[in-house]
């Protein structure tokens, strides 16, 4: 935003003890107990107010941190991985702490970033009986058109990590050899997962996968303008701004039927429950006419994610909270 004057003051929270990330969040909340008397309202975006002081708070929850910690433990507790024992022990401590996190204070107002996150919030805090507002993240919706696309091209966007699943996409490309796959993402110099992807491509002599490491904004847009399909196979993502960006750029998304993705892509034929279903999705929308029709539906749907809607809804919500505080 330009030409906007804001009266603000930064206050740095000192790190007395260096803690792992999950415990550091709780340490921050605990520290706020020392300064809360200087403020009328907190706006929290750390996904938890556990251990925070009793002060009027607006929480914008992307995904309940309590659920993330506990679910991690469930997924790994039967697996012995000596390289991550330290991390597992830290999460065991965090899990024990979060098991005591059962009550949300009455002066803590909750906003979530998707209907999926709303369900997960109530799963984490079943005793919570008040209204939870869904306000989607703000995105500047600007559509771009390009009729000169390669109908046999697919791209993905996202940092090169196991969570984003680029190696899985490469293995899909290995079976669908008549499509080109462009994987765009950030990878630091010593990114082992990126190297793993690169080694797999070289060892298997895969000719239809192109890795665009640390592509510039211009390079990314050039690739998006030439591709027809977009893959996002990460499961249980609370929302998924990247998918919205792909639709804005005129791509047909094929996404996991999990998390907040179905709210962005409300067309069942474009969502999958297993990776084996992906080739069928490509066949269903092989004609240009079908792609134009479905893209029109998708682009109309994503207009509700525009920044103007976020500003209006959050602004009204904020005003109602302030009015209730009678400052």
Secondary structure, 3 states (H helix, E strand, C coil): CCCCCCCCCCCCCCCCCCCCHHHHHHHHHHHHHHCHHHCCCEEECCCCCCCCCCCCEEEEECCCHHHHHHHHHHHHCCCCCHHHHHHHHHHHHHHHHHCCCCCCCCCEEEEECCHHHHHHHHHHCCCCCCCCEECCCCECCCCCCCCCCCCCEEEEECCCCCCCCHHHHHHHHHHCCCCEEEEEECCCCCCHHHHHHHHHHHHCCCCCEEEEECCCHHHHHHHHHHCCEEEECCCCCCCCHHHHHHHHCCCEEEEECCCCHHHHCCCHHHEECCHHHHHHHHHHCCCHHHHHHHHHHHHHHHHHHEHHHHHHHHHHHHHHHHHHHCC
